Amino acid sequence: MPAESPMKKREVTGLLLYKDGNFMQVLEGEAEVVGALHDKISKDPRHSGIITLHRASIEERTFGNWQMGFKDMNNLTEDEKAARSDFLDRPLNDNSYVSAPNEALFLLESFKDTVR
């Protein structure tokens, strides 16, 4: 019997987007579990420049059907590019990352039905 994945074991769901060496991720699950996972990621020396855009309790998971969806945004079709915002194209020092967390969620949610 195959080993259970760490995400499934923790009952964490979400989505991971990748573009030009940068990642954007949403994690969903019990607050204590997600908080511990966020702390672990933040302390991992392989990760740098972590920006926490938004933390909130939710009534229902947006990405509950996946353990962790993934999309490489460097390989979008022209139609996919036209339908997405430029959120991940902005420089890291652009204040819109922190001042517009809903825009990040909108970008993540736009992949909800297309990523497996």
N, C-alpha and C positions, 0 to 999 in steps of 0.2 A: 504494500500500500504506500503511495507517494506521501512524502512529508507535507503537512499543511503549511501554506505560505504564511509568513509573519503577519501580513495585512489581514488575511482571512481569520487567523487565530485571534487577532485583536479586534476583529469586526470593524476595521477601518475601511472606508470607501473613499473614492475621490478621483481626481484627474491630474495628470502631469503633462504640462506642455513644455516643449523644448524648442529653442530657436537661438542659433548662433552662439552656442556655449552657455546660454542662460536657460533657467527653468522657472516655471510658475506652477505652483501646485496648490490644490485644495484638498484638505483632509477632513473627513467627516467621521464622527463616532462619538463615543462617550468623552466628555470634556477631560476627564483625568487621563484617559488613554491618549487622546490627541495631544494634550499638553505635554505628556511625557515623551511622545514621539517627536514633537516639535523641538523640545529641549535636546533630545539625542541628535537630531539633524543639525541643530545650531552649534553643538559642541564638536561635531565631526570635522576634522581639519580638511577634509576634501571639499567642504562647502564654505563659501565666503560671500560676503555682500548680501546676507539674508535680510529681507525686508518683510515684516509681517504686516500685511495690508488690512486684515480684518479678522476679528475673532468674535463669534456670536453663538448663542444657543439657537438651534433650529427646531422647527416642528417636524419636518420631513426632510430626508436626505435628497439632494439633487442628483447625486451620482450613486445611488444606492444599489444599482444593478451591477456595479463593477467593484472588484477588489481595488484596482487602480488602473484606470484608463490611461492611455498614452497617445500623444500626437506630436510628431515632428513637424513643426511649422515651417521648416526649411523646404519641405516637399509638398506644399499645397498646390493644388491646381489653380489656374487663373480664376475660375469661378469661386473657389474657396477663398482666395485672397480678396476678391472683391466684396465678399460677404463678411469679412472680419475687420476689426479695428486695427490700428497701428500701435496698439498698446505696448507690445513687446519690441517695437522698433525704436522706442524712445530711449534716450540716454538715462543711465541709472540715477543721475543727479536731477532728473526732471521731477519736480514736486508732484506731478499728477499721479505718480504711483501711490503716494500716501493720501493725497487730497481727493482722489476719485476711485476709492476701492470698488465701488459698484461697477465701474467700467471694466475692472479686472474680472469681476464675477460674470458680467455680461459676456466677455470674451470666452471664459471657461464654459459657461452654459451654452454658448453657440455650438460647441462640439458635443453636447450631450447625446444627441441621436446619431452621431456619425463616427464616434470612436468606440472601439471594442477592446 
